[in-house]
Amino acid sequence: MVVVFDAELWMWDARRAASWTFVSLPAEASDEIRDLAGGPRRGFGAVRVRATVGDSTWTTSVFPDSARGCYVLPVKRAVRQAEALDAGDVVAVRVELLHS
């Protein structure tokens, strides 16, 4: 499964000092991921993915966020620096689910 979407970068309020930055996956894609990921999952309900933002591609996990009702993708500092991105920027994102 591959999901391509535009989303705004946002900072996790619980740890602003750590500058954890995420994008939220669309609700429809999140529902499909939830269905496909049925069965045993990694810690925190994580699902392994390959993500691409701009020219940067990396392997990580998406996590369910009950407050937002969707999966969220962490965008690491190295990617934000390489792509000159900050919280509040809207980015084009490609997420490909990986089989464990």
N, C-alpha and C positions, 0 to 999 in steps of 0.2 A: 504494500500500500504506500502510495506517495501522496502527500498533501502539499499544495502550493498556495500560499496566501500572503496577504499584506497585514502587518500588525504593528502596533506601537510598543516600543520598548518601555518597560516599567520596572521600578525598583521595588524589591521586597521590603515592606515597611518594618517587619520584625527585626531586620538586621541591616539598617541603612549604612552603618559604618563599614560593613563587610562588602557593600556595593553589589549585592546579588541582583542581577538584572535578568528579566525574563520577557518572553512574548507569550501571549495566550493563543492557543490553537482555537480555530473556529468550533463552535458547539457541535455542529454536524460531524466534523472530523473526529472530535473527542468521543462522541457516541460510538462511532465506527471502531475507533481504537479500543474502546472499552469492551466492545463485543468481540473483537479479534483477539484481545489479550486475555480472554477468559482462561481460567485455570491458574496455576501457581505463578506468581509474579515476583519480581525482585523487591528489595526493600522499599517501603513507602509506596508500593504500587507502581513502581517505575517500569517503563517500557523502553527498551533499547532502540535508538534511532541514529540515522546519519542525517545531520542537519547542514544546510547551506544557507549562508547569508552573504550576498555579494560574491566575492571570489574566495571566501573562506568556507571550507567544509571540515566538519569534525564529527566524531562519534561520541554520543552522550546518551542521556535518557530524558524522556518527558515524564512528568509527574502529575498525578491528579491533584487538582486544587478544589477542594469542596466549597470554599468560599466563592469561587468564580464559576464553579460548575463545569470546568473544562480541564484539559491537560495544559500544562505550561512547559515551555522550553527554556532552560537556562542558557543565556548568551554570555559566554565567558569573556573576561577582560581582554584577552589576546585578540579575540574576534572583534570586539568593539573598537579596540585601538587600530587594528589592521584596516577596518572598514570606516574609521572616523565616525563612530556612532555614540550617541548619548541617550539617556533615558528621555522619552518623549518623541524621539525620532520614529518615523514609520519606515519599516523595512520589508523587503520582499523575502520570504522564507520558503525553503523547500525542506520537508521532513519526510524521510523514508524509513518505515518500520523495518527493523532487523529481526531476524529469527534467532532466538537464543540458542 
